[in-house]
Amino acid sequence: MNPEAEILIVDDEVNIRSALVTILEKRGHRVVAVGSGEDAWAFMQRTPVDLILTDLKLPGMGGIELLRRIKAGVPETEVVVMTAYGSVETAVEAMRLGAYDYVTKPIEKERFPVVVEKALERRRLAAENRRLRQDLQTRKHYERMIGNSEPMHQVYELIEQVAGSDITVLIVGESGTGKELVARAMHQKSPRSEGPFVTLNCGALPDNLFESELFGYERGAFTGAGSTKAGRFELADGGTLFLDEVGELSPKAQVDFLRVLETKEFRRLGGTRVIKVNTRVLAATNRNLEEAVKSGAFREDLYYRLTIIPIQLPPLRNRSEDIPLLVENFLAEFAQTHHKDMVEVSPSAFRSLKLYSWPGNIRELRNVIERLVVTVREKVIQPVHLPLEVQASREEARTMVVTLGTTLEGIEREIIQRTLAEVTNHREKAAALLGISARTLQYKIKEYGIKD
């Protein structure tokens, strides 16, 4: 039997309503009964239901009209119609309009529950299919954003919260952390997903070039302007405009950008006609704009206009637990791209990859893995195959410089942390290297608040 369901019975005969309510409540369902199509439709505006059992002949709004409204307004709700034996043709017409099945009056006590349970099972399967499609769509939106770490889950949650609105979002993160991927994910998950996604890199753009790129220009606006050209803001109408490196805008460009953000209208370079657009703006920067505001390099009013909703992307060194997942995805991608056999990464090589600070973030890791796929002939990547700077990080992790004045507790805490990192948090191995018991190590970890 299906789990408890919300069922609405529509019949103008009190005795029939009462009998059906009794049958269905005994099967564990929550049941409401009304006497007219108008009452049923009004109830559905307030309360969602899984299944409606409706008589075809009702005073006022008939069963067919109620069915039409249900399938137009809440098509996921299943409908079973009830009809007198002589009106089976009408019941068949109801099924053509979307009813799941019909039962004839007088109601057969044996067949009736079977029809109800089958209708509810269809409803459950349809809901499950919708959920799976939504999950698939979500994975599609995030398929290039790889990571299961807590910092990345916080990013995903923010994307979910703001994707459906038109609010301006500033994506902040170091170079190579994937800021454009976040912008694309927000676009794909928004009502604008069918519209264009247009990008503009603001880095080192002179004022006149920024203006012509953002707003476009009319024919003859400047030497070489042989024809009219639409700007990025106009090309993104109905969709999303992503401005990367927005922190590099010149003071004049900042003024122009702020004005169009607030009014959503502009003139092309050399033009007089005001153009209005419906464009959502997402921006990104690797600069500390708060510091830029303090130094006078960035307008305070534009800063506050952009940072209504900020999304901070973590650097790769702060989510090293995602490195194995990233590596596996890049290995598969480049094996296919370069027609190579799939290779593996040894545990010791993985430890080196996790110890390296990755100043270039995911972009640097991606480039390293592509180089390894192309150049390594063995089936298993070892530390010796890694770039020298990545290998050096492992050697650096095995040494420790102590500043004079550091407390003994501080030194001990640092040694324990580094040893745990070296053996990938295997406490028994760490205790053996430190020459203490596993129980003593456990006590020290708790004492110093070490998170392994």
Buried (B, 14 or more C-beta within 10 A) or exposed (E): EBEEBBBBBBBBEEEBBEBBBEBBEEBEBEBBBBBBBBBBBEBBEEEEBBBBBBBBBBEEBBBBBBBBBBBEEBEEBBBBBBBBEEBEEBBEBBBEEBBBBBBBBEBEEEEBBEBBBBBBEBBBEEEEEEEEEEEEEBEEBBEEBBBEBEBBEEBBEBBBEBBEBEEBBBBBBBEBBBBBBBBBBBBBBBEBBEBBBBBBBBEEBEBBEBBBBBBBBBEEBEEEBEEBBBBBBBBBBEBBBBBBBBBBBBEEBBBBBBEBBEEBEBBBBBBEEEBEBEBBBBBBBBBEBEEBBEEEBBBEEBBEBBBEBEBEBBBBBEBBBBBEBBBBBBBEBBBEEEEBEEBBBBEBBBBBBBBBBBEBBBBBBBBBBBBBBEEBEEEEBEBEBBBEEBBBBBEEBEEEEEEEEEEEEEEBBBBBBBBBBBBEEBBEBBBBBBEBEEEEBEEBBEEBEBEE
